[in-house]
Every structure is written in C-alpha cells, then in structure tokens.
Amino acid sequence: MSKAERVGVLQFGTALNWMAGQPHEMTIFVQNVRQRCVAAFGSLPYDKSTLPIRVVANQERRVIELYLPRRTQVLAANPEMWLALCEVIETKIAELRRLQ
C-alpha cells in the first residue's frame, strides 16, 4: 500500500486474467489485504457493487475464483476497491462453506 499515492498494488509475477484459492488461502489473503488497507488508510466506506473483479465460489473445485477485468501482471487500485474485494471474497467463502 502506498499512502502517498493512495493505491494498493498486487504483483502476480506473470500475466493472468483469473486466479483461484482454497477458502483457507483466501481467508489469509483477505486478512492481509484488509490489515494493510486499514493500517495505511483507516476504515473507509466503499461500494462493493462497483467491484471490477468477479468473485465466484466454485463448488465443484471447492475454491474461490477471482476473474480480473483484463489480463495483467500487476493489479493496482484504490483502498476502497481492496476493501470491497475483501468483503465479497468473505461472502463467497461463507457461501462455499454453507454448501459443504
């Protein structure tokens, strides 16, 4: 997170347009992202309906999938997007666990 530039950056190391993780991995991801956002910017309001990333609970594979708007090596966004993403991922994790 860069407070001065008001942006959070995630570097993938390779170009991708989607990624997936098991619920426990995504929980750790959410905890890390939220902790860094709140530490740098405080608690901010956000609108998850504007989230440009589609989040899917894949019941068959038992994973949470993130579909990015376009193929990229680096995802950079304002802290509100990251916080919205965290909430949506948590919702999908809960959905996947309910369906077990």
N, C-alpha and C positions, 0 to 999 in steps of 0.2 A: 504494500500500500504506500502510496506517495501522498502525504497530506498536502504538500505544496501544490501538486498538480491535480489533487482531488480525483485520483484514479487508483484502481487496483488492477494488477497485471498478473496473469497466469500464463507461463511459458510451457508449452507442451513438449518441445524438443523435436517435434515432427508435425507436419501438416495433417490436420484431421477435421472432419466435419461432425463427428459424434464420438462419444466415449461412454463407457458403462462401468459400474462398480457394484459390488455386493453391498447390501444395506449397511453392514458394519463399516465398510470402507467409506461409504458416502456420509455416514454419521461423523466420522473423523474429519472428512473434508469440510462438512458444514461447520463443525465446531471450530476448526482452524480459520476458516474464512470469516465467520461471524466475530470471533475473538479479535482478529486483526482489524476488521472494519470498525468495530466499536472502540478499540484502543486508539485508532487513528482519528476517527471522526465522531465518536459518540453514537448514541442511539438516534437514528434518523427515520423519519417517515418514508415510506416507499409504496409504490403501486405495483403489485405483482401482476396485474393484468397487462402491463406493458413489457413484461419479460420477453426478450427476443430469443430466448433459448427454450426449446420444447423439452419438457421433462416427462419421461414415461416410466411407469412401473411395469416391467416386463415379467409377467407371472410365469411364463414358460421357462425363462432362463434364470428367474429369481434375482434379477439385477435392476438397478435404476439406470436408465439411459438418458443421456443429455445430447440433444441434437442442436448443433450450433447453426446460426443463420447462414454461414458460408465457411468454406474450408479455410483454416487458419493455423498458424503456428503459435500465435500469441493472442490471448483474449484480454482486452483492456476495457474497463468500464468504470462508471462512477460507483461509489459505495452503495447507492440505493439499488442498483441492479444486483450487486453481490448479495445484499441482504434479502432481496426478493427471491433470488435463486435459492438461498439457504432455506427460506420458508417453504418454497414449492418442493424442494428435494425432501424436506422433512415430512411434508404431507404425503408424498409418494412412498416414502419408506413406511409410514404408518399404514398406508393402503396395502402395500405388499405384505406386511406382517399380519394384517387382519385376514387376508385371503389364504393364509397358510392352513 
